[in-house]
Amino acid sequence: LISLGKGYSGLSYPLIERHLAYLNRRLTPRISSQGSVGASGDLAPLAELALTFIAEGSFLGDSSESVSAKALYKKYNWKPLSIGPKEGLALTNGTQASLAMACEVRRSLSELLPWMELTMSLSVEAHRATASVFQAKLHRLKAHRHQQEVAARLSRNLRKSEHMKAHRDCDLVQDAYSFRCMPQILGPCYSLLEKADELLEGEINSVSDNPIVFFEEKEILSCGHFHAQSVSFAADLLAMAMVTMGNLIERRMDQMVNPASSRHPAFLADRPGVESGLMIVQTAAAALASENKGLAFPASADTIPTNGNQEDHVSMAPWAARKASQIADNLWKLVAAELICSVRASVLESTKSGLRFSPTLEAYLKMLADLRPELFWAGDRNFGEDWRVLCEKMKEQSLEEVLK
């Protein structure tokens, strides 16, 4: 609607009205996620969208079943539209399929990040790591805004912790990088997200058609606005950031469960040797982190000529967005896995020290106890069920809502 509505696509108004009718009724045309190289527009997927305007194709239903366009047109008493000169091109030349998938990844990530940051703060307390490395005076020495902001949020999350104050002068010298360098590692990740936002927002508000119709000048010009390189780069930047976040999560989990580095019983087991503890949770997390690394190769680095070599450079934006979506799904699972470990370690640590964590993290633990009480139980059990339920509940509502 934004692209076509700018008035450079030679589209008749009834097509715009029908677009609006879909949107206002929350009707989503069913289109394929594969079959486009993100070059001369997402031609095949957008052609499936365009089919619905002539009462062909289908829409997503409430269940897994699709609803035919004919049935919906009958329900709303709509007539199929006629597709005039230039309109077929306008409806299929665009980056919207790739763009929609990439924007969905970014939305999912924006909802996940608050969970990730509070969980890694809880891991700091639970692992008896130091908060001194997050001091503002340290991070002012690095001219990276996002690094400074991450350090500041970590400091706020850990502020007024009796537990932190108690081990300020302990004999532990330095923590592993996955704890000590979180601002230095996550800061650049957030910078990548910011650049991805810029590329995606620019594409959302652009004309992505071809050819372009300048009505006032009575001129039609061919160009390449359908090329989705911006979307491809944005999705790959999101992927790079998420893979690094996942790697960091898996390493913190290993630090907490590994007998060589854990400050608690081996694998956070209640009875080490008799019980497995969280050994397999960390193993599963390692599998997800490895899977993400395999998906991290940038789709934007690839190109394969199509259309008789006329389209001799393509963006591969649809694949970039789809694999970013897979990485995002794995990252949700990785955050939930770290949360299982950090809650178990926090129970062991608070029982041992008898001291309270920061007010922010005490509130987080209370919320988690209401969300999934089983997380606080001792002993072996089916942690897969904890993991599944936790992922579902995290996605159901924002962290701000559950912490109210």
TIMIMI-404603 format. One record per atom (N, C-alpha, C): residue in one letter; x, y, z. Coordinates in steps of 0.1 Angstrom, whole numbers, plus 5000, padded with zeros to 4 digits. Atoms other than C-alpha are relative to their C-alpha. Example, Ala and Ser with C-alpha at 12.3 -4.5 7.8 and 13.67 -1.06 7.14 Angstrom:
BEGIN
a500949885000a512349555078a500950125000s499149895000s513749895071s499250115008
This chain:
BEGIN
l500849885000l500050005000l500950135000i499149895000i502850245008i500750034987s499349995013s504750174977s499150044989l500949985011l501850164953l499250135002g500849884997g500050454971g500750134998k499349875002k502750704964k499750064986g500549945012g501350734929g501049994988y499050015011y504350624907y499949874993s500150135005s503050284897s499049984989g501050015010g500250354873g498949905003l501050094995l497750174894l498650075002s501349944998s493950234894s499649995014y500349994986y492350324926y499349885006p500750124994p490050014930p501049905006l499050104995l493249804935l500550055014i499649954987i494350034963i498949985011e501150024991e490850014979e499949855004r500150144997r490949634977r501149965010h498950024990h494349634994h499550045014l500449954987l492849845022l498949915006a501150094995a489849615024a500649875007y499250124994y492249315030y500550045014l499349954988l494149515056l499050025011n500949974990n491149635075n499249885006r500650134995r489649285077r501049905004r498950094996r493049135086r500049874991l499950115009l492948915055l501449994994t498650025005t496348775045t500049904989p499950105012p496748625010p501149905003r499050114998r498548295012r501050004988i499050005010i501848314993i501149915004s498850094998s504948094989s501150075006s498849944994s507948165010s501349974992q498950045009q510248004984q499650044986g500349985014g510648074947g500450144995s499649875005s512048424946s501550025003v498649964998v515648554943v500250145004g500049874996g514748904953g500750104990a499449925010a515749064920a499050094993s501049925007s513049174896s498750005008g501150014991g510849194926g499849865005d500450144995d509548894946d498949954991l501050025010l507848794914l499049895002a500950114998a506448454921a499150025013p500949984988p505248524957p499050114998l500949895001l503748864948l499049974989a501050045009a502048704918a498949925007e501050084993e500248474942e499150105008l500849904993l499148784962l499150074989a500749935011a498048954929a498849914995l501150095005l495948644920l498750035008t501249994992t493548724949t499150124995f500849885005f492449054932f499149964988i500950055010i490948844904i499249885005a500850114993a489348604929a500649864998e499250135001e492048334923e500949995013g499150024988g494448194949g499349985012s500650034987s493748174986s500550095011f499649924988f494048335020f500349915012l499750084988l495348215053l498750005009g501150014991g492548085075g500350005014d499750004985d492248065113d500749875004s499250124998s493547705112s501049984989s499050035011s496147545089s499350004987e500750015013e493447525062e500050144994s500249875007s493447795036s498650024995v501449975005v490347975024v500250064986s499949955014s489848024987s499650144998a500349865002a489748374974a498550014995k501450005005k486448284956k499050005012a500950014989a484848194989a499950135008l500049874993l485948525006l499350114992y500649895009y484848734976y498549985001k501450034999k481448564979k499550055014k500449964986k481348635017k499850155001y500049854999y482149005013y499350074988n500749955011n480149044981n500950094991w499049925008w483249164962w499949944986k499950055013k483649144925k501549994996p498650005004p486949034909p500350134992l499649885006l488949334897l500649974986s499350015013s490149384861s501450065002i498649964999i493949414858i500350074987g499849925012g494749694833g501550014997p498649995004p497949794815p500850055012k499049974990k500949824838k499749955014e500450044986e498949704868e500649865004g499550134997g500149344866g501550015004l498649974996l503749474867l500150065014a500049934987a502949704896a499849905012l500450104990l501449414916l501149905003t499050114998t504349174911t501550065002n498649944998n507449414910n500150075013g499949944986g508349484946g500849915009t499250074990t510349374976t499249955012q500950014988q507349324998q500149865007a500050134994a507548945004a501349995009s498750004992s511248965015s499950095012l500149894990l510549285034l499249965012a500950054990a507649135053a500649905010m499350104992m509648835065m501150065008a498949934993a512649055075a499450085012c500649914989c510349295095c499449915011e500550094990e508748995112e501149955009v498850044992v512248885124v500350115009r499649894992r513049225136r499050035012r501049994990r509749245155r500249905011s499850104991s510348915171s501250025009l498849974993l513849015181l499850115010s500249894991s512649345197s499249955012e500750064989e510349135219e500949915009l499250104993l513048885228l501150075009l498849944994l515849135238l499850035015p500249974985p514349245272p500249875008w499950134993w514048875282w501549965000m498650045000m517648815271m500950085010e499149924991e519149105290e499749975015l500350034986l517349025323l500549865003t499550134998t518248665319t501650005002m498650004998m521948735314m500450085013s499749934987s521848975344s499849905011l500250104990l520448685364l501149905001s498950095001s523248465352s501250065007v498949934993v525748725365v499949975015e500250024986e524248695400e500249855004a500050154997a523748315399a501449944999h498650065003h527348245386h501050075010r499149924991r528748485413r501150074992a499149915008a530348695385a499950145006t500049864995t531249055392t499350104991a500749895007a529249365383a501050124998s499149885001s532349595386s500450034986v499649985014v533149545349v499050084992f501049935007f529949725339f499950155004q500049864995q530850055356q500150104988a500149905011a530150365334a501450064997k498749945003k533650505339k500949914992l499250095009l535150195322l499550024986h500550005014h532850215292h500050134993r499849875006r533250585287r501350004992l498750005007l536750495275l499949934986k500350065013k535250305245k499050084993a501049915007a533550535220a499049924992h501150085006h530750295213h498750025008r501349974992r527250415223r499349885005h500850124996h525550075223h500749925011q499250064989q528349925244q499750075013q500349934987q527850195270q498649985005e501350014996e524150155269e499749865006v500150134995v524349775274v500649995015a499350004986a526749825304a499150075010a500849924991a524450085319a498749925004r501250084996r521349845317r500449895009l499550114991l523349565332l500250055014s499749944987s524449795360s498750025008r501349974994r520849905366r499349875005n500650134996n519649535367n500649945012l499350054989l522249455393l500150095012r499949904990r521949765414r499349965013k500650034986k521349735452k499949865003s500050154997s522149365453s500949985012e499350044988e523149245488e501149904996h499250115004h524648945471h501250054993m498949955008m526849145447m501050075010k499249934990k528149365476k500849905008a499350094991a529049055496a501249934994h498850075006h531448905471h500950104992r499249905007r533049235460r501549975002d498550024997d536349135477d500349855001c499750145000c536248765470c501349974993d498750035006d539248575457d499949964985l500150025014l537948535422l500550124993v499349895006v540048745399v499250064988q500749955012q538348765365q499049894996d501050095006d535248615349d500449974985a499850035014a535248445315a499450114991y500449905009y534648665285y498550014998s501450005002s531048555281s499250075011f500649924989f530348735314f500750145000r499349874998r533049005315r499950094988c500049925012c532749125279c498650014994m501449995006m528949125274m499850144994p500249875007p528849505267p500850014987q499149985012q531749485243q499649914989i500450095011i530249195224i498550044995l501449965004l526549295225l499850134994g500149875005g527149655218g500150014985p500050005014p528249595182p498849934994c501250075005c525349355178c498850104999y501149905000y522949635187y500350114989s499749915011s524749855162s499649944986l500450075012l524049595135l498450014999l501549995000l520349605145l499650144996e500449875004e520249975142e500250034985k499849985014k521649965107k499049924992a501150075006a519149695098a498750075000d501349924999d516349915111d500050114989e500049895010e517550195089e499749954986l500250065013l517649975058l498549964998l501450055001l514249815065l499050125000e500949894999e512550145074e500050084986g499949935013g513950305042g499349924989e500750085010e512650015021e498550005002i501549994997i509150025038i499550124994n500549875004n508850385028n500450044986s499549985014s510050344992s499149964990v500750065012v508650294958v500949894995s499250115004s509849954947s499549944987d500650045013d508149934913d500950024988n499349985013n509349924877n499049964989p499449875002p508850094854p499350115009i500649894992i508150424872i499350104991v500949915008v505350644860v500150145006f500049864996f505951024863f498850074993f501249965006f502351134856f500150154995e499949865003e502951514856e500950024988e499149985011e505851484832e499749914988k500450095011k504051224811k501249924995e498850085003e507151004813e500049875008i499850134994i507750634820i501449964999l498650045000l511250534831l500249865006s499650134994s512650184837s501250025009c498950004991c514950134866c500149875007g499950134993g515749874892g499650015015h500449994986h513849974924h499549885006f500450124995f512649624927f501149915006h498850074995h516149504936h500050015016a500250004985a516049394973a501349995007q498750014993q519749434982q499950065014s500149944987s518749665011s499449905010v500650094992v516549395025v500949885003s499050114999s519149125019s501050035011f499049964990f521749315038f499550015014a500749984987a519349405066a499849865007a500350134995a518349035071a501349935004d498750064997d522048925070d500650075013l499549934988l522949195096l499249945013l500750064989l520149065119l500549865003a499550144998a521448705114a501450015007m498749994994m525048805123m499850045015a500249964986a523848985155a499449885008m500650114993m521648695165m500949885003v499150124999v524248425159v501050035012t499149964989t526648615182t499350005013m500750014987m524048655209m499849865004g500250144997g523348285207g501349935005n498750064996n527048195209n500350045014l499749954987l527348415240l499249935011i500950074991i524348245256i500549865003e499550144998e525747895251e501250005008r498750004992r529147995265r499750035015r500349984986r527548135297r499449885006m500650134994m525547815301m501149905003d498950094997d528647615298d500850045012q499449964988q530347825324q499349975013m500850034988m527447765348m499949855003v500250144997v527247385343v501349925000n498850085001n530747275335n500849995013p499450024988p532447125365p501450075001a498749935000a535747295355a499850155003s500249864998s534247645357s498850045009s501249974992s530947625376s500450035015r499849974986r530847775411r498949935008h501050084993h528147525420h500349854997p499850145003p527847145419p499949974985a499950035014a528646985386a498649994993f501250005008f525947045360f498850055007l501049954992l523947225386l499049905005a500950124995a522646885398a499850015015d500250004986d521146855432d500849895007r499150114995r523046525437r500949964988p499150035011p525946525412p500549855000g499750145001g526846185399g498849905000v501350075000v523446045407v499050064990e500949935009e521646305387e500850064988s499349945012s522446445352s500050165001g500149854999g521446805362g499650064987l500349935012l521347045333l501049974989m499050035010m524046875313m499450004985i500550025014i521746785283i499350134996v500549875004v520147135284v501150084993q498949935006q523547285277q500449934986t499750075013t524147015250t499150044989a501049965010a520947095233a500250154995a499749865004a521847465234a501250014991a498950015009a525147385218a499649964986a500550045013a523247215190a499450114993l500749885006l521147525184l501050104996a499049905003a524147755185a500749964987s499350055011s525847535160s499250014987e500949995012e522847525137e499950154995n500049865004n522747905138n501250044992k498849975008k526347925127k499949954986g500150055014g525547705097g499150094992l500949915007l522747955088l500650144999a499549864999a524948255093a500750054987f499349965012f526648255059f499150104993p500949905005p525348575043p499449974986a500750035013a522748515016a500350114990s499749895009s523648855002s501349994993a498750025007a527048724993a499849914987d500350095011d525448484968d499250084989t500849965011t524048564934t500049904989i500150095011i522848354905i499150064989p500849935011p521748494871p498749934997t501350055005t518148454860t499550084988n500749935011n515848554832n501050034988g499149985011g518348494804g501150095002n498849924996n521148674822n499650155000q500549864999q519049004821q500250035015e499949984986e518848964859e501349945004d498750064998d522648904862d500550015014h499750004986h522849004898h498850015009v501250004992v520248914924v500450015015s499749974986s519948984961s499949885009m500350114992m518748654975m499350045013a500649954988a516748865000a499049905007p501050094994p513948605005p500749895009w499350104993w516448345016w500750065012a499449934989a518248595038a499050025011a501149984990a514948675056a499649875006r500550124995r513848315059r501049935009k499150074991k517048185074k500250095013a500049914989a517148495097a498849965010s501250044992s513648375109s500449875007q499750134993q515048025117q501050035011i499049964990i517948185136i499350075012a500849934989a515448405156a499349905008d500750114993d513448095165d500949935009n499050074991n516547925178n500450095011l499549914990l517548235197l499050015012w501050014989w514248235216w500249885009k499850124992k514947875226k501350015008l498749994993l518547965236l499850095013v500349924988v517348245259v499249925011a500850084990a514848005275a500949905007a499150104994a517647745280a500950075010e499249934990e519848005297e499250035013l500949974989l516948095319l499849885009i500150124992i516547735330i501349995009c498750014993c520247735340c500250105010s499749894991s520348075356s499049995012v500950014989v517248005377v500549895010r499450104992r518747675389r501250045008a498849954993a522047835397a499750115010s500449894991s520348135414s499449945013v500650074989v518447895437v501249945009l498850064993l521747715446l500850125007e499249894995e523548055451e499350075012s500749934989s520848225472s499949915012t500150094988t520447915494t501449995007k498650014993k524247905500k500350135007s499649884995s524648275506s499050065010g501049944992g521348365522g499750144997l500149865004l521548705505l499150024988r500949975010r519048865483r500750064988f499549945012f519748955447f499550154998s500549865002s519049305432s498550005000p501449995000p515449425436p499449964986t500550035013t515049405398t500049854997l499950155002l516149035397l499249925010e500950064991e514248945428e498550004994a501349985006a511149075410a499949904988y500050095011y512148875379y499849855004l500150144995l512548555399l498649975005k501450024996k509148605415k499049984989m500850015012m507548655381m500249864994l499750135006l509248335368l499449895009a500650104991a508048145399a498549994997d501450005004d504448245389d499849944986l500150045014l505148175352l500249854999r499750155002r506647825356r500749965014p499550044987p507047705393p501049894999e499150125001e508747385381e501550044999l498649955002l511847595373l500850005013f499349994987f512647615410f500049875008w500050134994w512247245418w501449944999a498750075000a515347045427a499849864993g500050135005g516246715411g499849994985d500250025014d516046565376d498649994996r501350025005r512946575355r500050034985n500149975015n511746635319n500250154998f499749865002f513546965313f499450054986g500549965013g512246965277g498650065001e501349944998e508747035290e500150155006d499749864995d510147335310d500350094989w499549925011w511847455279w498950044991r501149975009r508747425257r499150105006v501049914994v506347595281v500650145002l499449874998l508847875289l500050084987c500049935013c509247955252c498750054997e501449965004e505547965247e499650125008k500449894991k504948185277k500750134998m499249885003m507748425268m499550074988k500549945012k506248475234k498650055001e501349974998e502748515247e499850155004q500149874995q503348845264q501350075001s498749934999s505949115266s500550005015l499450014987l508349115296l499450125008e500549894992e507049465306e498649975006e501350034995e503549325309e500049905012v500050104989v504449025331v500750065013l499349944988l506649245354l499250115007k500849894994k503949495362k499549965013
